[in-house]
């Protein structure tokens, strides 16, 4: 009997040791995979930054300020880099500039660039933009998820009431490039040339018209993730002003400004049960971007902040967390980054007190302003699109 017991213990001990060894090996394999993935992404990001710097040098030959796209503006250059359009989605303006040796050349360049700016779609832009063609040559990490950009109008639905004809585009362009509207100054970069420019004010309802392009996707994912539509619209408005080409220095991409190796990674794993990174073009696809942004809001509200009982209090914390992270929400209440410790304190406060506390004690000014903006914009989008 004793021999059998000892034998049983010995067998179980051997099985446990083998299982434990297998587990430890799996953990080592996972850590090695994760490290390899991060190394590849780091190499990819460095290659991208090198391409950006090279491109800035190329356009710097012609431009005193070699500007590139940001969260709120879309910069597009001609192939020869001598003409550019700058669409500011926050200010609702288009500024088209060209470096030219004559008035005739300048007017031709301005008209071509303005016509392109108000008619091009996101897919065509991705395929023809000189910078994007340069970036497309960079080798993607082996596990990076990539997709083509979907075809969505950028400004045509804002400028024109219906699909524009050639005559309608020509009439619009001629109106805004009349001789009296063209400004001229000397070029500080190119000899025997001048910088010619026109500035165009977009309609006051540009933001609303842009938001309508994404209504179907927002409705789908708001329902799927049990989120209010106004929240998604207000986040999108605050992150990018509905600029489909939004790119920040972090870098974050697209309408809801997803960062590939943080929120993008967490969200892709939540959606597809795979630990993957996504590319910039994947996030420039508006359907992918709204899907991931909505899923990340769901993760914040229903997972990271789930211990906050009052839905309004949790909503305020979710809005701020989208900008600054859930750990910084906890820090505002406890000076530590653990939400388990912060939730009981938050639960003792009214939503109004939670809102006030966030505005007072969040570590940085940016999320404080962000919370104000998104909350205000939610009320506006609720009037337009309902709950």
Secondary structure, 3 states (H helix, E strand, C coil): CHHHHHHHHHHHHHHHHHHHHHHHHHHHHHHHHHHHHHHHHHHHHHHHHHHHHHHHHHHHCCCCCCCCCCCCEEEEECCCCCEEEEEECCCCEEEEEEEECCHHHHHHHHHHHHHHHHHCEHHHHHHHCHHHHHHCCCCCCCCEECCCCCCCECCHHHHCCCCCCHHHHHHHHHHHCCHHHCEEEECCCCCCCEEEEEEEECCCCHHHHHHHCCHHHHHHHHHHCCCCHHHHHHHHHHHHCCCCCCECCCCCECCCCECCCCHHHHHHHHHHCCCCEECHHHHHCHHHHHHHHHHHHHHHHHHHCCCCCCHHHHHHHHHHHHHHCHHHHHHHHHCCCCHHHHHHHHHCCCHHHHHHHHHHHCCCHHHHHHHHHHHHHHHHHHHHHCC
